[in-house]
Amino acid sequence: MPVYIYGFHAVEELLKKGGVDGSLFYSKKSKKSDGLISLAQNKGLDTAFKNDDELSRLCGNNDHRGVLLVLKELPFSFQHDLSSALRTIQGSRALVVILDNITDPHNLGAILRSCDQFAVDLVVIPKRKAAGETQTVLKISAGASNFVYLITVANLHNAVDMLKKEQFWIYGADIQGKPLHEIDLSGRIAVILGSEGKGLRHLLKEVSDELIAIPAKGHIDSFNVSVAAGIMLYEVRRQQGWL
C-alpha cells in the first residue's frame, strides 16, 4: 500500500536519509521544490509534475503545499528484539522513552521531535493501542521519526523488566509523583509517559522505581503529554551533564 508523505521538512529529511523507493510529485516550481526535485533525482527517484487537485486526491489532503512524496512502503526497519537493541546502548548516561498507549499521532510526532533533539537512545511503543507510524506522524515530527530508534513491543511490562536487567532506572510520569528536580536522574534512565487523558496505567506505575511530576501551579489538570515529554527529557539530560 503506498504511503503519502507531504510537508517540506518531512519530505526533505526522508530524501536526505535515503533508502526510500517511490516518486516525488510537485505542482509548483520554487526554490524549495527545485531543491527537493534535485535531491530526489540524485537518490534515483522518479519526479513528475501533477496539478494541485491531483496531489490533493492522492494524499486526501489540501495541505501538501505543492509537494508529495509517494513511497511504496514505510521507510522504517522495525526491530522487535528489544533485548538485542538494549545491549547496544552502552554508557552511564543512556536515555530511553517508553510511550504507554499514545493514540494521538500529533502527540507522538511531537514527542519524537523532542526525542531527536535530546538524542534519546531508544523509544519503545506497544504494537497495539498506539498511534504507530502514520503519515501524520511523519509530517508532524518533521522528519525526526527517521532519526529516532523506534521499536514496537508486544508487552510494555516485559520491556520494563528487560530495561531493569540492563541497569536502567525506571521513572513513570504521574501527576502525583515527586517533583522532577528532586530526583537523581543522572544514571541510565527510562521515562514512561502515559496516554492522553488517562495517564500511566496502574501496572506500569507499580513497576516504576519512582513516579515523577513536573511542578506547576496552573488551573488545569496537567501538561499535554508531548509538552511534558520535552520538559522531562531536558531535565534528564541536564542532570546527566549532556547539555
C-alpha positions in Angstrom: 0.0 0.0 0.0 1.5 3.4 -1.0 2.5 5.9 1.7 2.0 9.6 1.0 4.4 12.0 2.7 3.9 15.8 2.5 5.4 18.8 4.2 8.7 20.1 3.0 10.6 19.2 6.2 9.4 15.6 6.3 10.0 15.0 2.6 13.4 16.6 2.7 14.6 14.5 5.7 13.4 11.3 4.2 15.2 12.0 0.9 18.4 13.0 2.7 18.3 9.8 4.7 17.9 7.7 1.5 16.9 4.1 1.2 13.4 5.0 0.0 11.6 3.7 -3.1 8.9 5.8 -4.8 8.2 9.0 -6.7 8.2 12.7 -6.0 5.3 14.8 -7.4 5.2 18.5 -7.5 2.7 21.1 -8.6 4.7 24.3 -8.2 8.2 25.4 -9.1 10.1 27.2 -6.4 13.5 27.3 -4.8 12.3 24.7 -2.2 10.6 22.4 -4.6 13.6 22.6 -7.0 15.9 21.5 -4.2 13.6 18.6 -3.4 13.4 17.6 -7.0 17.2 17.6 -7.4 17.6 15.6 -4.2 15.0 13.0 -5.3 16.7 12.6 -8.7 20.1 12.2 -7.1 18.6 9.4 -4.9 17.3 7.7 -8.1 13.6 8.5 -7.6 11.2 9.5 -10.4 9.9 13.0 -10.4 6.8 14.3 -12.2 4.5 17.3 -12.4 0.9 17.0 -11.2 -1.6 19.7 -10.5 -2.8 20.6 -7.1 -6.1 18.7 -7.5 -4.2 15.5 -8.3 -1.9 15.9 -5.3 -4.9 16.5 -3.0 -6.7 13.5 -4.4 -3.7 11.3 -3.9 -3.0 12.2 -0.3 -6.5 13.1 0.7 -5.4 16.5 2.0 -5.1 20.0 0.6 -2.1 20.7 2.9 0.5 19.3 0.6 1.9 22.7 -0.4 2.7 21.5 -3.9 5.0 18.6 -3.0 4.1 15.0 -2.4 6.4 12.0 -1.9 4.8 8.7 -2.7 6.6 5.7 -1.2 5.9 2.0 -1.9 6.2 1.2 1.8 7.0 2.9 5.1 10.7 3.8 5.4 11.3 2.1 8.7 13.1 -1.1 9.7 11.3 -2.3 12.9 13.5 -4.3 15.2 11.4 -6.4 17.5 14.3 -7.9 19.5 14.4 -5.5 22.4 17.0 -7.4 24.2 19.4 -7.1 21.4 18.6 -3.4 20.9 19.3 -2.7 24.6 22.7 -4.4 24.6 23.8 -1.9 22.0 23.0 1.0 24.4 26.2 1.4 26.4 27.4 4.0 28.9 26.2 5.6 32.1 24.1 8.4 30.5 21.7 6.4 28.4 18.1 7.6 28.0 15.1 5.5 26.9 11.5 6.7 26.5 8.5 4.3 26.9 5.2 5.5 25.5 2.1 3.9 27.1 -0.7 4.0 24.5 -0.1 7.4 23.0 -3.0 7.3 20.5 -2.8 10.8 19.0 -0.4 10.9 16.1 0.2 14.6 16.6 1.4 13.9 20.2 3.5 11.0 19.0 5.1 13.1 16.3 5.8 16.0 18.7 7.4 13.6 21.2 9.6 12.1 18.5 10.8 15.6 17.7 11.8 16.1 21.3 13.5 12.7 21.4 15.5 13.6 18.4 16.6 16.9 19.9 17.7 15.3 23.1 19.3 12.3 21.4 17.2 9.7 23.1 18.8 6.3 22.6 15.6 4.4 22.1 11.8 4.9 22.1 9.6 1.9 23.0 5.9 1.8 22.0 3.3 -1.0 22.2 2.2 -2.8 19.0 -1.4 -2.2 19.9 -3.4 0.8 21.1 -0.8 3.3 19.9 -0.6 5.9 17.1 2.1 3.9 15.2 3.9 5.4 12.3 1.3 7.1 10.1 1.9 9.7 7.5 0.5 12.2 10.1 3.3 11.3 12.5 5.9 11.6 9.7 4.6 15.1 8.9 4.2 16.4 12.4 7.6 15.1 13.5 9.1 17.0 10.6 11.4 14.0 9.7 12.5 13.4 13.3 11.0 9.9 13.3 13.6 8.9 10.7 16.4 9.6 13.2 14.9 8.2 16.4 15.4 4.5 17.1 11.8 3.4 17.5 10.9 -0.2 18.5 7.5 -1.8 19.0 6.9 -4.5 21.6 4.0 -6.7 22.5 4.2 -6.1 26.2 5.5 -2.9 27.9 5.7 -4.7 31.4 8.1 -7.2 29.9 10.0 -4.3 28.3 10.4 -2.6 31.7 11.8 -5.9 33.1 14.4 -6.1 30.4 15.4 -2.5 30.9 15.9 -3.1 34.6 18.2 -6.1 33.8 20.3 -3.6 31.7 20.7 -1.4 34.8 18.1 1.2 33.8 16.2 3.1 36.5 12.5 3.4 35.6 10.6 6.6 36.2 6.9 6.9 35.5 5.4 10.3 34.7 2.4 10.9 37.0 0.8 14.0 38.4 1.1 12.5 42.0 4.8 11.8 41.6 7.8 13.6 43.2 8.9 16.9 41.8 11.2 16.2 38.8 14.1 18.3 40.0 14.2 16.5 43.4 15.1 13.1 41.8 18.5 11.9 40.8 18.3 11.4 37.1 22.0 11.2 36.3 22.3 7.5 35.5 20.8 5.1 32.9 17.3 6.4 32.8 14.0 5.2 31.3 11.0 7.5 31.4 7.4 6.2 30.9 4.8 8.6 29.6 1.1 7.7 29.8 -1.7 8.1 27.4 -3.6 11.3 26.8 -6.3 11.8 29.4 -5.9 8.5 31.3 -2.2 8.9 32.1 0.0 6.0 33.1 -1.7 2.6 33.6 -1.6 1.2 37.2 0.5 -1.8 36.3 3.3 0.5 34.9 3.1 2.7 37.9 3.8 -0.4 40.1 6.8 -1.4 38.1 8.4 2.1 38.1 11.2 2.7 40.5 9.8 6.1 41.2 6.9 8.4 40.0 7.9 11.8 38.9 6.0 15.0 38.1 6.6 18.5 36.8 6.0 21.2 39.4 3.3 23.5 38.2 0.7 26.0 39.5 -1.8 26.1 36.7 -5.6 25.6 37.0 -5.9 22.6 34.6 -5.0 19.0 35.4 -1.7 18.6 33.7 0.6 19.3 30.8 -0.1 17.9 27.4 1.9 14.7 27.1 4.2 16.0 24.3 5.0 19.1 26.4 5.7 17.0 29.4 8.0 14.8 27.4 10.1 17.8 26.3 10.4 19.2 29.9 11.3 15.8 31.4 13.8 14.9 28.7 15.5 18.3 29.2 15.8 17.7 32.9 17.2 14.2 32.5 19.8 15.4 30.0 20.7 18.4 32.2 21.3 16.1 35.2 23.3 13.7 33.1 25.6 16.6 32.2 24.8 16.1 28.5 23.7 19.7 28.0 
